[in-house]
Amino acid sequence: MPRTCLVNAARPGCRLTPRKLQMPIKTSTSMSGFIASTPQLSRTENGDARMYAKVGQEHMIRNPDGSFASGETTFHDLVVFRRSGENAAERFRKGDKFVAEGYLHAYTVTDDDGMMSGREEFVATKIGHDLAVTRYTVDRTPRVQHGPTNQVTSPYQAPPVAPAVVSL
């Protein structure tokens, strides 16, 4: 089939057969940097875990000759909730490089004088160490599950099979 048929199926002479539709690639807002403060684990009013850390981003400036120079380092607030927050508080240390997926949360605060100011924090829904600069080993043993043990926890894991009962 000509390439133009794949791009424009309405073109005369193109015959496309039905095929499985593919979902678009999911993209999200991301952030990378380094942990600038000791991660702090606390609880929300609902009792959910909340990990907070000040994080830094080192910015680079491109020079006219094509080389790069160090620019300003900016600092931001990072929060991670629930189980991921507990894991992040346990595994991250000040100075660690990270990569995170999530979203920006903008909010306002009122100071003691009644003045309101805008703030923002990055809420990480997924976070991990930056593979480009971190050495580590991977533990692939299954995590302890809470609740019924017959639940499928991964789309690649086959459901458990009940033992056969043999009567003699």
N, C-alpha and C positions, 0 to 999 in steps of 0.2 A: 504494500500500500504506500503510495507517495506520502512524503512527510507533510505536505500541505493538507492532506486529508485529516491528519491527526490534529492539526491546528484549526482547520475550518471544515467541519463535517458537512456543511451546507453546500460546499463547492460541487458543481456538476461532476459526475463521474466517481464521486467518493461513495464507498459502501462500507459503513462501519457496522460491525456486528456488536450486539450488546455485550458489555463486559462489566465486571465488578467495578463499581464506582469507588474511588479512593478518597478517604477523608483528607482534608487539607492539613498541612503541618501546623501543629499547635505551637504558637510562640507566646512568650510572656516577657514581662519586664524583668530585667536582671540587674545585679549589682555585684561588683567584686572589689576587694580591698584587703585590709588587714584589721585584725581585732586590736583596738587601741587601748581598751580598758579591760579589767578583769570582768568576765561575764557574771552577771548577777541573776540568780533565779529567785522569782517571787511568785505569788499567786494572785489571780484576778479575783474580783468580787464573787465570781461564779465558782472559784476554786481551781480554775485551769492554770497550768504552769505557764509562766511568762519569763523568757530569758531576755535580758537587756544588755547591750554592750554599745559603747561608743566605738565607731569604726572609722578608719581613715582611708582615703583614696589619694594615691600619688598621681598627679597629673604630669604629663609630658608635653613639651612644647616643640613643635617642628621648626627648625631653623631654615632660613632661605636656601642653604646648601644641601638640605635634605636630611641632615643629622638631627638628633633629638637632644634636648636638654631637660633637666628636671625642672618642673614647674611647682606651683603651690600645692601643698597637701591640704585637702579639705577633710573635715570631720563631720560625721552624721550619726544619728541614732538608728540602731537596728534592734528589732524585737522579733522573737520567734515564740509561738504559742504551742501549748499542749505537749504531746509526746516529743515532737521535734525540738521544742524548747528545752525539755529536760535533757534530751540527748546532746543538744548543742552546749548547754551549760556544763555538762560532764566532759565533753570532748575538746572544746575550744579553750585556748589559753591566749593570754595577751601576746601579740606578735604574730599569731597564726594568720596565714593568708586563706581567704575563703572566696567562694563563688555562691551566689544565692539567687533564687527565683522568687518573685513575689510582687508586691505593689507598694506604691507610695500612699501613706495615710497623712493627710493634712488636717490639722486641728488648731484651735486657738487656746491660749492660756491667759489668765488674768493675774497680774502681779499684785503685791500688797497695796499698791497705790491705785488699783482699779484700772490700770492700763492693760488693754488686750494686745496680744501679739500672736502672729501666726508661726506655727512650727510644722515640721514634717518629720516622719520617721519611715524607714523602710521596713515593711512587714514581710519577713521571709516565710514563704510556705514550704520551701525546700532549701536546704543549705548543706554545703560540704566543703571540705578542704580543697584548695586549689591544687590540682594534680601537677601543674607545671613546676611547682616549687616545694611540694610536700611529699616525703617518703612515708609509706605506711604499708601495713599488711591488711588483707581483707579476711575477715572471719565470716565464712559462709554457713556456719552452723545455724539451723533454724532458731528463731527467737522463741521464747516461751510464749505460748498463746494464752490469752485470758478468755474465758467463756467456753462454749462448746468446742470440742477438739476435732469435730468432723467438718469444720468449715474449710472451704478452699481459700487459701490466703494469697494465691498467685494465679494469674490466668494460665501459667505454664505448669501448674501442679495438678496432677490427676486427683480426682476426688478419692477419698479413702474407700476401700472395699471392705465390706463386712466379712468376718470370717465365716467360712462355710460350716454348717452344722451337719454332721454325719450321724445318722441313726443306724444302729446295727440290729 
